[in-house]
Structure formats: C-alpha cells, structure tokens
Amino acid sequence: MLKENLGIAYASSPLLKGIDSMRHGFLTRLGGVSKGRFSSLNFDIRDGDDIENVEQNKAVAGRVFCFEPIGLLTVNQVHGNDILAIEKPAKDLSALSKTDADAIITNQGGLAIGVLTADCVPIILADHVKKIIGIVHAGWKGTVNGIVKKAIDAMIIKFGSDRKTIIAAIGPSIGPCCYKVGDVVVKEFGGRSSEFRGNEFIVKEGNAWRLDLKKANYAQLLKSGILKQNISVEDICTSCRNDLFFSYRKDGKVTGRQLNFIMLKGN
C-alpha cells in the first residue's frame, strides 16, 4: 500500500516501520517538478531532464524524509555486482557518486544511500542490531551475478552483521506480467547454478519467455541466509503502474528514474 506525504507518494516496508534509527522509502514518480516524459519526481539526468529539476526534486524528497539533498548518495549504476562500502565519514559525496557500482553499504549515520530504478529491482538491507544499512540495484545482469548475495556478504565481512538479523525489503519493479526476455537472458539464468534454474524464474508463454526478477532475488536472499520472516516484497509492477512509476519498458526507454533509499539517523 502506498503512503503520501506532502505530495510525494511512496512505498515502505512493514518490517522497517518500527525501527526508529532508520528512515527509508521506495519513491514513486509523483510529487516533483520535472515535466513531460520525466514527470514529475525524477532523480536522473541521463535521458535529458534538466539538472535544476533533479536538484529541486532532491530538495522536495529531503524535506519529506528529513535528509539534506547534499547528503543523498547514489552511484553510477552499470548493471554489475560491485559494492561501494563506506566505513568512515565521507568528505566528498560528489566524487563517490561517480563510482561504478550497483550497491552501497555503510555504517555511517546521516547519509542517505539510494539507487535509481525504472523497472529494475531495488532492495533495501538493514541490520537494526549493528546499525548497518545497504541498498541494491538488481537488473537481470546483477541478479544473475548474485549482487544481493554479494552485498549481504560484504555487510557481514566489513561490519560484522548477522544474517539472522538482516531485514531485506524488495521494492516495486517490473513483474513477469510485463517482462519478456530473449534467448541471451534465458541462457544466462538457465545455465547458472541451482539458484537460477530457468524453470523456476523464467516461464515460457507461447513464443515468449517471461522473467520474474523479484522471485529470483527473493530466492537469492533465502540462499544467502536471510530469514523468510525478515523479507518483505512490494507486489507492484512498475510497468503495469506506469501512472505511478517510471518504466523503461513502458516508456520506450526514454524515461525518468525514481529514488529508493535508506538512511541511518545521525550518529
């Protein structure tokens, strides 16, 4: 179920709702200042939106979720499985934002870490005991290369997190109802180890193959040792609900990107 605050509509995980030390949200496309194809809460300039609009959108989100726009960090997402780990106060977020990565983990308070999506799967990771957070961007390439498992492993290795206390929240993304894939994707999933069995995550319907990215990442979370009761899933398809979300597929590849974020409150 979506919530609304000062014109911004967003989804949130019921598992994270009662954790006072953290703020998070899976934002929709509603509530910003961008126009046309980027209407209206767009956080990315890659397809042609004005940088002034994006900066205003950051300011709007910051007022709603109580973070400074300059304290919001996203990275250069490349559909890989590299993780940016921030273990000490970051002096230059603008430099860090140029990092090629598809996940961020940190123990630093006051830093909002985010990924931008327009069909791919956003996944929030939160260890409320050790106060460690992570955010993951999982397209089909990142998923098949185990990005969420790698992010969890990094939280454990670098910060001492416990798999049994990590909460994972899967946000809105494209569903198998709208996600037709070709032979390359089918081969990649079907040719991998058991957690990527094609007959589990890819279903043939007529002459088309449909991929369930949420299901694949859910399975990967379980295989990584995350407890079933510690996983929540937003069952919304970004392509079906293009009125609420930017969708790369539905919008014809030129579109905006919505923000998904988590933040530890200041130390």
LINRA-V628270 format. One line per field, one symbol per residue. psi: psi as a letter, one per 40 degrees, with the letter a starting at -180 (. if undefined). A space follows every 50 residues. Layout:
# LINRA-V628270
psi=???
This chain:
# LINRA-V628270
psi=hiihhfehhiiihddedehdeiiiigiaeheaeiibdehdghehedeeih ddddddddddddddefihdeehhiighefafihhhheihhdgddddeehh ieihiiehiehhhiihifdihhhhhhgedefhiihhhgadddddefdddd ddddddddefihdeehhhhhahiiiedeghiaddddddddeaadefhded ehhhhbeihhhgdddddddddddeehideehihhghhdddfeddiihddd efdhiahihhiihhii.
